[in-house]
Amino acid sequence: MPIVEVNDLRKIYKGGFEALKGVSLTIEEGEILALLGPNGAGKTTLISTLCGITTPSSGSASVGGFDIQTGFRGARQLIGLVPQEVALEPFEKVLNTVRFSRGLFGKKRDDALIERILRQLSLWDKRDSRIMELSGGMKRRVLIAKALCHEPRVLFLDEPTAGVDVELRKDMWKIVEGLKADGVTIILTTHYIEEAEAIADRVGVISKGELLLVEEKNALMTRMGKKTLRVDLLETVDAVPQSLSDYDLELSEDGASLTYHYDTRGEGTGITRLLQALAKEGLSLRDIQTTQSSLEEIFVDLVQEDAA
């Protein structure tokens, strides 16, 4: 049973700008979905609409069976949101900030839960620090603590690691994996392709308000991933021999290596024939190596296709 269902959701702002163009999506309980897209693609608008911050122009959506408009209170009760912008009361202490957020949802005081969340986010030692005394990364952790304090079943993370260092980003990934283990469903928007590659179960690509695809991460990389074979030559050449023109080889600037692209879905890669043809031309090989397309390359290809 999906915990989030989105049907033909549209958002048109005054002036006619269409931020969401009929987005439909289902998200299963306990999965991590990464939404990838360039600036202005509609990622934040989609999250804001599902969280009740923005009103959709048409279409419908539900969270945990509650319609986001007619059952707003029930839907919002299930949702935790970590916004892109850090907006915290600078003079308030960390502990009070998180406690207050729990109270906003009408939840009874639970000091043991708050302590567990703060410890999980490495914030317990900072519980009596004022927000203004924290680093940017620690403030972002406070935002996550605020979002978790009412025990949501669905957590929206809008660019959660924007502007934090690599080490802290990897800490965040561990936190997200821990939340998933607790059964929390996580929808993550990110500019960092490696973030999606590291922690997502499924990847959605959104561009110009349209959801181009949603697919299991590994299946997407297998389906769309191309491999590259690089052949390092023992002796440099000035040009690709005419007899090898069928292989569409790329010669490096220094003439020392040839690059061959092939599709892993094809019936045959053509590598064996290529190597035989190279030997026939009298080209001796120094080394051979293959690389797989990254999720980043797949993403860029998809967005470029959409723009074409």
C-alpha positions, -999 to 999 in steps of 0.1 A, spaced: 0 0 0 16 33 -11 20 59 17 21 88 -7 -1 90 -38 0 119 -63 -24 121 -92 -21 146 -121 -9 173 -97 -6 208 -113 5 242 -100 1 273 -121 12 306 -106 -3 340 -113 11 351 -146 7 317 -161 40 300 -150 33 262 -148 56 249 -120 40 214 -120 27 198 -152 5 169 -142 28 150 -119 17 115 -109 37 94 -84 33 66 -58 57 61 -30 58 29 -10 61 29 28 97 27 40 115 35 8 139 63 -1 130 82 -32 155 108 -46 141 135 -68 168 149 -91 164 180 -112 180 213 -122 171 246 -105 136 255 -113 126 220 -122 97 219 -97 112 198 -69 105 223 -41 71 231 -55 61 194 -54 73 190 -18 57 223 -7 24 212 -22 24 178 -5 33 194 28 4 219 25 25 250 21 14 255 -15 -21 249 -29 -23 229 -61 -41 243 -91 -56 209 -99 -51 172 -93 -50 154 -60 -26 138 -35 -28 119 -3 -4 110 25 -12 79 46 -47 79 31 -54 115 40 -61 139 12 -37 169 14 -65 194 10 -97 179 25 -78 159 51 -50 184 57 -46 179 94 -43 141 92 -18 143 63 3 170 80 5 150 112 23 122 93 48 145 76 82 158 87 98 186 66 134 197 65 133 228 43 160 241 21 164 274 39 177 275 75 151 296 94 157 291 132 153 315 162 189 325 167 187 332 205 168 300 214 186 269 228 187 237 207 167 216 232 139 242 235 137 247 197 131 209 192 107 206 222 86 236 209 82 219 174 68 188 191 43 209 210 31 225 178 18 191 167 -1 187 199 22 159 211 28 153 248 62 161 262 86 132 257 121 141 270 134 106 264 124 108 227 139 142 222 172 130 239 173 100 215 168 122 184 194 147 196 219 119 203 212 103 170 220 136 153 251 143 174 234 173 190 230 162 226 262 179 236 249 211 220 214 209 236 220 241 257 238 260 230 220 289 213 212 284 176 234 314 167 264 296 182 261 266 159 279 259 126 258 257 93 260 219 94 248 217 130 219 241 122 209 217 95 209 189 120 186 209 142 162 212 113 161 174 110 156 171 147 126 195 145 112 175 116 115 142 135 103 153 170 66 145 163 75 110 150 65 114 113 60 85 90 70 105 59 101 127 59 107 153 32 143 165 29 147 194 5 184 197 -4 194 185 31 231 186 25 234 218 5 264 238 17 277 212 41 311 195 38 316 160 25 322 144 59 290 159 73 271 148 41 282 112 47 270 115 83 236 126 70 234 96 47 239 73 77 212 92 96 188 87 66 196 50 64 189 47 102 155 64 97 147 40 69 155 11 92 129 26 116 103 24 89 103 61 79 96 69 43 120 95 29 116 118 -1 148 136 -9 155 163 -33 192 168 -42 216 184 -66 243 159 -55 240 129 -78 262 108 -55 237 113 -28 210 96 -48 235 69 -59 245 63 -23 212 60 -5 181 60 -28 160 30 -36 143 47 -65 152 78 -85 128 103 -100 140 128 -126 120 160 -128 125 188 -154 104 219 -162 76 207 -139 74 172 -155 84 139 -140 104 123 -168 107 90 -150 107 72 -117 127 40 -116 146 17 -93 181 31 -91 199 -1 -100 175 -9 -129 178 26 -142 216 24 -143 215 -10 -159 188 1 -185 204 34 -194 240 28 -184 265 26 -212 300 12 -208 332 26 -222 362 6 -232 395 25 -233 424 9 -252 458 23 -244 482 18 -273 519 8 -271 527 33 -298 508 65 -307 489 69 -339 480 101 -359 445 90 -368 420 61 -364 427 36 -392 400 36 -420 394 -1 -414 381 7 -379 356 34 -389 326 11 -382 334 12 -345 331 50 -340 363 52 -320 375 83 -303 412 90 -305 428 109 -276 446 141 -283 480 125 -277 472 96 -300 479 71 -272 445 57 -266 412 48 -283 378 50 -266 349 27 -276 313 31 -263 290 1 -261 255 -7 -248 253 -33 -220 218 -42 -233 229 -52 -268 231 -88 -279 269 -84 -282 293 -57 -272 315 -60 -303 346 -59 -281 360 -92 -294 357 -81 -331 373 -48 -322 403 -63 -305 407 -87 -335 406 -57 -359 431 -38 -338 455 -67 -340 450 -70 -377 460 -34 -381 492 -41 -362 482 -20 -332 497 -33 -299 479 -28 -267 494 -14 -235 463 -17 -213 425 -20 -215 400 -7 -190 362 -4 -189 340 22 -170 302 23 -164 281 55 -169 274 72 -136 239 82 -126 251 118 -132 257 111 -169 223 94 -172 206 124 -155 223 149 -178 213 129 -209 177 127 -197 174 165 -190 191 173 -223 167 151 -242 138 169 -224 152 203 -235 156 192 -271 
